[in-house]
């Protein structure tokens, strides 16, 4: 229940990981106000048993990966760092696609350099739609570049992010896919069928914005259930995801040690079938 092994690999992670995006400054741009505090959060995460960290070199840009390296290198045995490619942050602080072969190759080398790694354990190709949501369109060219880099030994395993079922199938026709990272949470459940299909295949599903992202989840039902259980609403939302399907891995992000501890503790929360049914009504 509490661990997951990525398909076709020896990588086993605890199902509650850590998303590093919030380690950067405001707007995921530049350094944080307190680098020491960011380092402390990462070290606390690993000390608490977290062995799955999600990041990207375009967070900051470069800043988040450099903080991970500062905090954790030499990396503890068994730590799985998952990064993503396909985006860039120009000086206007916008989020733009970076999908040419040259940009993807450069992105791999940026991640390797700033993380201080010789190979990326898992690299996700992140589709940057026009509105940053999912939208149909071939991703064969980009996934093929990652497959080439895998053959060259710069990437061990490949995942995809912000994809449709059709794009996932296209990616799987090119290379093995070990994880899918899409927007999903208690209130946003467009991927229900996809999650079930991935579970049958043994592939990890990693919801980004598990707590609502830039617009945190708010629900009177969620608050009521949390009060009954003596937990926080966000702990209940994470516990619901863990019980939703055994292939779901969580990467909640925070810049606070106290909040990190709350997130990790959500793994000890058990929801009754009645409570799950009540929470299902939120969607």
PyMOL commands that set and color helices and strands:
alter all, ss='L'
color gray80, all
select helices_A, chain A and resi 20-23+26-28+35-47+63-72+101-115+140-151+165-172+192-201+220-229+233-244+257-268+273-280
alter helices_A, ss='H'
color red, helices_A
select strands_A, chain A and resi 3-5+12-14+18-19+52-54+80-85+87-88+96-97+120-126+155-161+177-183+204-208+248-250
alter strands_A, ss='S'
color yellow, strands_A
deselect
rebuild
show_as cartoon
